[in-house]
Amino acid sequence: MDYEEKVFGKDFTTPEELYEAVGKQVRTMPQIKVDGKLIGGYNQLVEYFNEKGLVNFKGETKNGGW
């Protein structure tokens, strides 16, 4: 999968810039967006991919790869 990483302190220097980019106030990192939609953190990403049938709840791919 292609992805873009943005780092607080480098790409965002204030909480307000981070909040604007994420779309809401968050307290933890990472915050993950897929196709512009905020998914949340790692656990929410695993849930998102599980719902799509791509991974199990351990985060392992179901068919051995992407």
C-alpha positions as CSV (number, residue, x, y, z in Angstrom):
1,M,0.0,0.0,0.0
2,D,1.2,3.5,-0.7
3,Y,1.2,5.8,2.3
4,E,2.2,9.3,3.3
5,E,3.8,9.9,6.7
6,K,3.5,13.2,8.5
7,V,5.3,13.8,11.7
8,F,4.3,16.1,14.5
9,G,7.1,18.6,15.2
10,K,8.2,18.4,11.5
11,D,5.1,18.6,9.3
12,F,2.9,20.1,12.0
13,T,4.4,22.4,14.6
14,T,1.3,23.3,16.6
15,P,-1.7,21.2,17.9
16,E,-4.0,23.5,15.9
17,E,-2.2,22.4,12.6
18,L,-2.5,18.8,13.6
19,Y,-6.2,19.2,14.5
20,E,-6.9,20.9,11.1
21,A,-5.1,18.1,9.2
22,V,-6.8,15.3,11.1
23,G,-10.2,16.9,11.2
24,K,-10.8,16.7,14.9
25,Q,-8.9,17.1,18.2
26,V,-7.0,13.9,19.0
27,R,-4.9,13.0,22.0
28,T,-2.9,10.0,20.7
29,M,-0.7,9.2,17.8
30,P,-0.7,7.7,15.2
31,Q,-3.8,8.9,13.5
32,I,-4.5,7.1,10.3
33,K,-6.6,8.2,7.4
34,V,-7.7,6.0,4.5
35,D,-8.9,7.7,1.3
36,G,-9.2,10.9,3.3
37,K,-11.4,9.4,6.0
38,L,-10.1,9.4,9.6
39,I,-9.8,5.8,10.8
40,G,-8.1,6.4,14.1
41,G,-5.2,4.6,15.7
42,Y,-3.6,1.2,15.0
43,N,-6.4,-0.9,16.7
44,Q,-9.1,1.0,14.6
45,L,-7.0,0.3,11.5
46,V,-7.0,-3.4,12.2
47,E,-10.7,-3.3,12.7
48,Y,-11.2,-1.4,9.5
49,F,-9.1,-4.0,7.5
50,N,-10.9,-6.9,9.3
51,E,-14.2,-5.5,8.2
52,K,-13.0,-5.5,4.6
53,G,-11.8,-9.1,5.0
54,L,-8.1,-8.2,4.6
55,V,-6.7,-9.1,8.0
56,N,-7.6,-11.0,11.2
57,F,-7.8,-9.3,14.6
58,K,-4.2,-10.0,15.2
59,G,-3.4,-7.8,12.2
60,E,-2.1,-10.7,10.1
61,T,-3.1,-10.7,6.5
62,K,-5.6,-13.4,5.6
63,N,-4.0,-14.5,2.4
64,G,-0.3,-14.1,3.2
65,G,0.2,-10.6,1.8
66,W,-1.4,-7.6,0.2
